[in-house]
Amino acid sequence: MTDELLTRAVLKVGNGRGFAVERQKNHFRNERVVITAAHCLADALRADGDCGLPPCHPSRYVREETYKDLLGPLRRKPTVWATCLYVDPITDIAVLGQPDDMVLAEKVEDYNCLMKSLGTLPITDAPAQGWDHVMEHKTPGKGDARVLSLCGHWLRGQVVRSSNNLSFEPGRFFVGGMSGSPIINANGAAIGVCSTIEINPVIVDSLAAHLVRSIQGAGGKCHDCPALEGEYHEPGCDVERCPFCGDQLISCDCCYTMLNIDRPPGTRVCEFGLTRKQQMQWERLLNDKGRVPFILYPNMCAKCGKLWPEMFSVSDQEWEQYVEKGQRDKLLCKPCYDQIKIWIDEGLSSGAGGRRLTG
């Protein structure tokens, strides 16, 4: 993941920062939420007029757990409302989400628009601790990591894990205003949250287990069966690919071809498909060949790299006018496509040699 994509996931949270992640809301839908440091909410203004963390009881009102003008793009004044979904002031971590769509419906669109403009980060565990068999105690886990400076540069350092906390070296990289920023590993996955110079929470240790599961499960889950990335689909899943032809397994004809079964119109096999015995034979062939596990290959803008851009449509004629021939089979996000149109049209109007790509 490029530095630009990593930075797009980071946003302003009050006087600090946070970063967007995708989580599984239910079996059919994901949503974007924000992980930040709990102390970023300490002085934040709630919708009920008070400041600070939500009241510590489950019967609190919606406005007691919702914050005004809390979120916004980096280096801009926050104007977007958000609801506190989870907070732990001891480990210093919090999760923010969409305002209630019944009580605060007018604030939902602003939240969703901000989330759509952001990238997201995966989360994973921090470097594992070892074990000293002589002294019989855990030894620190160590690994390469990076943090985002206030001027927008990713600074390289090293984290040391002790229990559920991380320290970052060199500590001088941590300055005021970075609270809530992600600490990422060498692969670009968030492992911690910036809190203090010496102690920072490990995400997977500090969040509630159900939140960790929903975030880690959102990035790679089949939409038709419970398979996660690397796992095999359940029988009958419409996403599974055939290892013989590469097409959709439940609709290809390889089962008949490989079993030498004819199915002329009007026959039993044409109407009802394989018998139980034939189905078992087909499953053995699939297993011997090697079934295709589920891997999620995301849609990505070919220009800026944005993952899962919203779809839009234009006429074939317009697409061919503005998108060069070698890129017409690619995917573009709407902002990139609009920018390409502006550049080409400005070149035409200025006579600077711009032309529409009709070839």
C-alpha positions as CSV (number, residue, x, y, z in Angstrom):
1,M,0.0,0.0,0.0
2,T,1.4,3.4,-1.0
3,D,2.0,6.2,1.4
4,E,-0.7,8.2,-0.3
5,L,-3.3,5.5,0.3
6,L,-2.1,5.1,3.9
7,T,-2.5,8.9,4.5
8,R,-6.0,8.9,3.0
9,A,-7.2,6.8,5.9
10,V,-6.2,9.3,8.5
11,L,-8.5,12.1,9.6
12,K,-8.9,14.9,12.1
13,V,-10.6,13.9,15.4
14,G,-11.1,17.0,17.7
15,N,-7.6,18.3,18.4
16,G,-6.1,15.0,17.5
17,R,-6.5,12.3,14.8
18,G,-8.0,9.0,14.0
19,F,-8.1,6.6,11.1
20,A,-10.9,4.8,9.2
21,V,-11.4,1.1,9.2
22,E,-14.0,-1.1,7.6
23,R,-16.1,-3.3,9.9
24,Q,-18.8,-5.9,9.3
25,K,-22.1,-4.5,10.4
26,N,-24.1,-7.5,9.6
27,H,-23.9,-10.5,7.3
28,F,-24.7,-8.5,4.2
29,R,-23.2,-5.0,4.9
30,N,-20.0,-3.3,6.0
31,E,-19.6,0.1,7.4
32,R,-16.7,2.5,8.1
33,V,-15.8,3.5,11.6
34,V,-13.0,5.5,13.1
35,I,-10.4,4.4,15.7
36,T,-8.8,7.1,17.8
37,A,-7.4,7.7,21.3
38,A,-9.9,8.0,24.1
39,H,-8.3,11.2,25.3
40,C,-9.2,12.9,22.0
41,L,-12.8,12.9,23.4
42,A,-11.9,14.3,26.8
43,D,-12.7,17.9,25.9
44,A,-15.0,17.2,22.9
45,L,-18.4,18.8,23.0
46,R,-21.3,16.3,23.1
47,A,-24.7,16.9,21.5
48,D,-26.3,17.2,25.0
49,G,-24.1,20.3,25.7
50,D,-21.6,18.6,28.0
51,C,-18.0,17.7,27.3
52,G,-16.0,14.6,27.8
53,L,-16.7,10.9,27.7
54,P,-20.3,9.5,27.5
55,P,-22.0,8.6,30.8
56,C,-21.1,5.2,32.1
57,H,-24.4,3.5,31.9
58,P,-26.2,1.6,29.1
59,S,-29.4,3.6,29.3
60,R,-27.8,6.9,28.2
61,Y,-29.5,9.1,25.6
62,V,-28.3,9.3,22.0
63,R,-27.2,12.9,22.5
64,E,-25.1,11.9,25.5
65,E,-22.9,9.6,23.3
66,T,-22.8,11.8,20.2
67,Y,-20.2,14.5,19.5
68,K,-20.6,17.7,17.6
69,D,-18.1,18.9,15.0
70,L,-15.7,16.1,15.9
71,L,-14.4,14.7,12.6
72,G,-13.0,16.2,9.4
73,P,-10.2,15.9,6.8
74,L,-6.6,16.4,8.0
75,R,-5.6,20.1,8.4
76,R,-9.2,21.3,8.3
77,K,-11.6,22.3,11.0
78,P,-13.8,19.4,12.1
79,T,-17.5,19.8,11.2
80,V,-18.8,16.2,11.1
81,W,-20.8,14.7,14.0
82,A,-20.0,11.2,15.2
83,T,-21.3,8.7,17.9
84,C,-19.0,6.9,20.4
85,L,-19.4,3.2,19.8
86,Y,-16.7,2.1,22.2
87,V,-14.3,3.8,24.6
88,D,-11.7,2.5,27.1
89,P,-10.0,5.4,29.0
90,I,-7.6,3.0,30.7
91,T,-6.0,1.7,27.6
92,D,-6.8,5.0,25.8
93,I,-8.7,3.8,22.7
94,A,-12.1,4.7,21.3
95,V,-14.2,3.8,18.2
96,L,-16.5,6.3,16.6
97,G,-19.3,5.7,14.1
98,Q,-22.3,7.1,12.3
99,P,-24.8,9.3,14.3
100,D,-28.1,7.7,15.0
101,D,-30.1,7.8,11.8
102,M,-33.4,8.3,13.6
103,V,-32.7,10.9,16.2
104,L,-29.9,12.7,14.2
105,A,-30.8,11.9,10.6
106,E,-29.7,15.2,9.3
107,K,-26.1,14.5,10.5
108,V,-25.8,11.1,8.9
109,E,-25.1,12.3,5.3
110,D,-22.2,14.4,6.4
111,Y,-20.6,11.4,8.2
112,N,-21.1,9.1,5.2
113,C,-19.7,11.6,2.8
114,L,-16.6,12.0,4.9
115,M,-16.2,8.2,5.2
116,K,-16.5,7.8,1.4
117,S,-13.7,10.3,0.8
118,L,-11.3,8.3,3.0
119,G,-9.3,5.2,2.6
120,T,-9.2,2.5,5.2
121,L,-6.5,0.6,7.0
122,P,-6.6,-3.1,8.0
123,I,-5.7,-4.0,11.6
124,T,-3.5,-6.8,12.8
125,D,-1.5,-7.9,15.8
126,A,1.7,-6.2,17.0
127,P,5.0,-8.1,17.0
128,A,4.6,-11.2,19.2
129,Q,6.4,-11.4,22.6
130,G,8.8,-14.2,23.2
131,W,9.5,-16.3,26.3
132,D,12.7,-16.5,28.4
133,H,12.8,-20.1,29.6
134,V,15.6,-19.3,32.1
135,M,14.1,-16.3,33.8
136,E,10.5,-17.6,33.0
137,H,9.0,-14.3,31.8
138,K,7.9,-12.8,28.5
139,T,10.4,-10.9,26.4
140,P,9.5,-7.8,24.4
141,G,8.3,-8.2,20.8
142,K,10.1,-5.9,18.4
143,G,9.4,-4.8,14.8
144,D,9.6,-2.1,12.2
145,A,6.8,0.5,12.3
146,R,5.8,4.0,11.0
147,V,3.8,7.0,12.2
148,L,2.4,9.9,10.3
149,S,4.0,13.3,11.1
150,L,2.0,16.5,11.4
151,C,3.4,17.6,8.0
152,G,2.2,14.4,6.4
153,H,5.3,12.3,6.2
154,W,5.5,8.7,7.3
155,L,8.4,8.4,9.7
156,R,10.1,5.1,10.2
157,G,11.0,3.6,13.6
158,Q,10.7,0.6,15.7
159,V,8.0,-0.6,18.2
160,V,8.7,-2.6,21.3
161,R,5.7,-4.6,22.7
162,S,5.3,-5.3,26.4
163,S,2.0,-6.9,27.3
164,N,-0.8,-4.9,25.5
165,N,1.3,-1.7,25.1
166,L,3.7,-0.4,22.5
167,S,6.6,2.0,22.8
168,F,7.9,3.7,19.7
169,E,11.5,4.7,19.0
170,P,12.6,7.3,18.3
171,G,10.2,8.9,20.7
172,R,11.0,12.4,19.4
173,F,8.7,11.7,16.5
174,F,5.7,11.9,18.8
175,V,4.4,15.5,19.2
176,G,1.2,17.2,20.2
177,G,-1.6,16.8,17.7
178,M,-0.6,13.2,16.7
179,S,-2.8,11.6,19.3
180,G,-5.1,9.0,17.8
181,S,-2.9,8.5,14.7
182,P,-2.2,4.9,13.6
183,I,1.0,3.1,14.3
184,I,1.4,0.9,11.3
185,N,3.7,-2.1,10.6
186,A,5.9,-2.7,7.6
187,N,2.9,-4.0,5.6
188,G,0.7,-1.0,6.2
189,A,-1.6,-2.5,8.7
190,A,-2.5,-0.6,11.9
191,I,-1.1,-2.3,15.1
192,G,-1.4,0.6,17.6
193,V,-2.8,4.0,18.4
194,C,-0.6,7.0,19.2
195,S,-1.3,7.9,22.9
196,T,2.0,8.9,24.7
197,I,5.7,8.7,23.9
198,E,6.2,5.6,26.1
199,I,2.9,3.7,26.1
200,N,0.5,3.2,23.3
201,P,-2.4,0.7,23.1
202,V,-2.1,-2.5,20.9
203,I,-5.3,-2.4,18.9
204,V,-6.3,-6.1,18.9
205,D,-5.6,-6.3,22.7
206,S,-7.4,-3.1,23.7
207,L,-10.6,-3.2,21.7
208,A,-13.5,-5.4,22.6
209,A,-13.3,-8.8,21.0
210,H,-16.5,-8.3,19.0
211,L,-15.1,-5.2,17.4
212,V,-11.8,-6.8,16.5
213,R,-13.7,-9.7,14.9
214,S,-16.0,-7.4,12.9
215,I,-13.1,-5.3,11.6
216,Q,-10.8,-8.1,10.7
217,G,-13.7,-10.0,9.1
218,A,-14.9,-7.1,7.0
219,G,-11.9,-6.9,4.7
220,G,-12.2,-10.4,3.3
221,K,-15.5,-12.2,3.7
222,C,-17.5,-13.9,0.9
223,H,-20.8,-12.2,0.3
224,D,-22.6,-15.5,-0.2
225,C,-21.2,-17.8,2.5
226,P,-19.2,-17.4,5.7
227,A,-15.8,-18.1,4.1
228,L,-13.0,-15.7,5.0
229,E,-10.0,-15.1,2.8
230,G,-7.9,-18.3,2.4
231,E,-10.8,-20.5,3.4
232,Y,-12.9,-22.7,1.1
233,H,-16.4,-21.7,0.1
234,E,-19.4,-23.7,1.4
235,P,-21.0,-26.1,-1.1
236,G,-23.3,-24.2,-3.5
237,C,-21.7,-20.8,-3.0
238,D,-22.2,-18.7,-6.1
239,V,-18.7,-17.0,-5.7
240,E,-16.6,-20.2,-5.9
241,R,-14.6,-20.6,-9.1
242,C,-14.1,-23.9,-10.9
243,P,-10.5,-25.1,-10.7
244,F,-10.8,-26.6,-14.2
245,C,-12.2,-23.7,-16.3
246,G,-12.1,-20.8,-13.9
247,D,-15.7,-19.9,-14.4
248,Q,-18.4,-19.9,-11.7
249,L,-18.5,-23.4,-10.2
250,I,-22.2,-23.8,-9.8
251,S,-22.9,-22.8,-13.4
252,C,-20.1,-24.3,-15.5
253,D,-20.4,-27.7,-17.3
254,C,-17.1,-29.2,-16.1
255,C,-18.9,-31.6,-13.8
256,Y,-20.5,-33.3,-16.8
257,T,-17.4,-33.1,-19.0
258,M,-15.1,-34.5,-16.4
259,L,-17.5,-37.3,-15.5
260,N,-18.3,-38.1,-19.2
261,I,-22.0,-37.5,-18.7
262,D,-24.3,-36.6,-21.6
263,R,-27.4,-34.6,-20.8
264,P,-29.6,-34.3,-23.9
265,P,-32.9,-32.4,-23.5
266,G,-35.6,-34.3,-21.7
267,T,-33.3,-36.6,-19.7
268,R,-33.2,-36.9,-15.9
269,V,-29.7,-35.4,-15.7
270,C,-30.7,-32.4,-17.8
271,E,-33.7,-31.7,-15.5
272,F,-32.4,-32.6,-12.1
273,G,-28.6,-32.5,-12.4
274,L,-26.1,-35.0,-10.8
275,T,-27.2,-37.9,-8.6
276,R,-25.9,-38.2,-5.1
277,K,-23.2,-40.7,-6.2
278,Q,-22.2,-38.5,-9.1
279,Q,-22.0,-35.5,-6.8
280,M,-19.6,-37.3,-4.5
281,Q,-17.5,-38.3,-7.5
282,W,-17.4,-34.7,-8.7
283,E,-16.4,-33.5,-5.2
284,R,-13.5,-36.0,-5.2
285,L,-12.3,-34.6,-8.5
286,L,-12.5,-31.1,-7.2
287,N,-10.5,-31.9,-4.1
288,D,-7.9,-33.8,-6.2
289,K,-7.5,-30.9,-8.5
290,G,-7.5,-28.4,-5.7
291,R,-10.5,-26.2,-4.9
292,V,-10.1,-22.5,-5.3
293,P,-10.1,-20.7,-1.9
294,F,-11.8,-17.4,-1.4
295,I,-9.6,-14.4,-2.0
296,L,-11.1,-10.9,-2.2
297,Y,-9.7,-8.8,-5.1
298,P,-11.0,-5.3,-4.6
299,N,-12.1,-2.8,-7.2
300,M,-9.6,-0.1,-7.4
301,C,-9.3,3.2,-9.3
302,A,-6.7,2.8,-12.0
303,K,-5.5,6.4,-11.4
304,C,-5.5,7.2,-7.7
305,G,-5.7,3.7,-6.3
306,K,-8.9,4.3,-4.2
307,L,-10.4,1.0,-3.1
308,W,-14.0,0.2,-3.8
309,P,-14.9,3.5,-5.5
310,E,-18.6,4.2,-6.1
311,M,-19.8,3.2,-9.5
312,F,-21.1,5.7,-12.0
313,S,-22.1,5.5,-15.6
314,V,-21.5,7.5,-18.8
315,S,-22.2,6.8,-22.4
316,D,-19.8,4.7,-24.4
317,Q,-19.2,7.7,-26.6
318,E,-18.2,10.0,-23.7
319,W,-16.0,7.3,-22.2
320,E,-14.1,6.9,-25.5
321,Q,-13.7,10.7,-25.8
322,Y,-12.0,11.1,-22.5
323,V,-10.3,7.8,-21.6
324,E,-7.4,6.7,-23.7
325,K,-7.7,3.4,-25.5
326,G,-5.4,1.4,-23.3
327,Q,-7.2,2.3,-20.1
328,R,-10.8,1.9,-21.2
329,D,-11.1,-1.6,-19.6
330,K,-10.0,-0.2,-16.3
331,L,-12.0,1.3,-13.4
332,L,-11.9,5.0,-12.5
333,C,-13.4,6.8,-9.5
334,K,-15.7,9.7,-10.2
335,P,-13.3,12.4,-8.9
336,C,-10.5,11.1,-11.1
337,Y,-12.7,10.9,-14.2
338,D,-14.0,14.4,-13.6
339,Q,-10.4,15.7,-13.3
340,I,-9.4,14.0,-16.5
341,K,-12.4,15.7,-18.3
342,I,-11.3,19.1,-16.9
343,W,-7.7,18.6,-18.1
344,I,-8.7,17.6,-21.6
345,D,-11.4,20.2,-22.0
346,E,-9.0,23.0,-20.7
347,G,-6.4,21.8,-23.2
348,L,-9.0,22.1,-26.0
349,S,-10.2,25.5,-25.0
350,S,-6.7,26.9,-24.6
351,G,-5.4,25.5,-27.8
352,A,-2.5,24.0,-26.0
353,G,-2.5,20.8,-27.9
354,G,-5.1,18.9,-25.9
355,R,-7.4,16.6,-27.8
356,R,-10.0,14.1,-27.1
357,L,-8.9,10.5,-27.2
358,T,-11.1,9.1,-30.0
359,G,-8.5,6.7,-31.3
